[in-house]
């Protein structure tokens, strides 16, 4: 069954070509498997690469970009649907609402912000959609070590590890999205236990 996959990734134009190639491979595979894309709505860097690849392979793209970034990130006017939002918060809300799964590619602090928001919501049981990180070159390894350290110090619970999948190839990432069972929503008591 086709799903809309939200891809969080870089808009920086200073990154190595391998990251752009990864975004292109990801977009091609999303569409090859019959799925569609929700993205940040820019046509530059990885955001543009993944969207162009999805469309080239026959998939549908939904771009969501705030008015303030329409010119800075250069809006992807070729999107099948381009949604202009008032601000960043609305952008994230629309992307969340339109997505069946979340895939995180290498990116900067904006990508991290999006990752943490969706990850936290999943840990709290506010959604049960798959969250997968695609990290073939270990950019996020220090982040994983940080979270493990937080767990060791008692700042997080084991749910933090259950709520996310770490992968190193495009095929592995999409296999996780397609096969991950939807979690059962926790009870009010379970939610209370998860809040630190």
Phi, psi and omega in degrees: 000131181296140176233155173268116182258120177276121178251119173264129182198183189284148168246359180293141178257016181251010186268163180293149181302331182299330179288324176293320178297320178298317179298319178296314178299320180296313180299318179298316182288325176304310182289322180301327179274003175088016182258176182232170188242138163245128183220178181286003170077015178259154180257005180259162174052216184294325179300315179291320182297315182293321180293316179298320181294320178299311181296319181298331181264009173096007179271169180259143179236137174242117179255139181230116185221137178285150181307320184295336180256002184303320180269325181295310181269356179059096185302141180277085184292348178275357178304145175297328175217120179246119182252124178260123181253166181288327183202182183294322181297317178294321178304309182297322179296318180292317179299317178300310184295331184269359190249145175260344181201162183232130180234124184252118175263170176305138181194187183259208186292331176294319177296319178298319179300315180295317178301310184295324180295313181290322179296314179299316179297323179291317179300321180282356179080018181281344170207163181236020182281148180300140174232117185231135174255130176253110189222073186292338185245012172078021178303321184268006180303315177299328177294316178299319179294323177298313180295320177298320177295320177298320178296314180301328181270002176088010183274343178227166179250166182304335180305334183297328180278330180287339189274359187214149176241136179251126184228165182236000177221157180299314181299316180298317181299314182286330173300319179297317180297318184284335186252347185292123179291146177289129181288149175283134180297134182285162177285170177301321180294320179294320178298318181299323180291335184277342183276120179266000000 
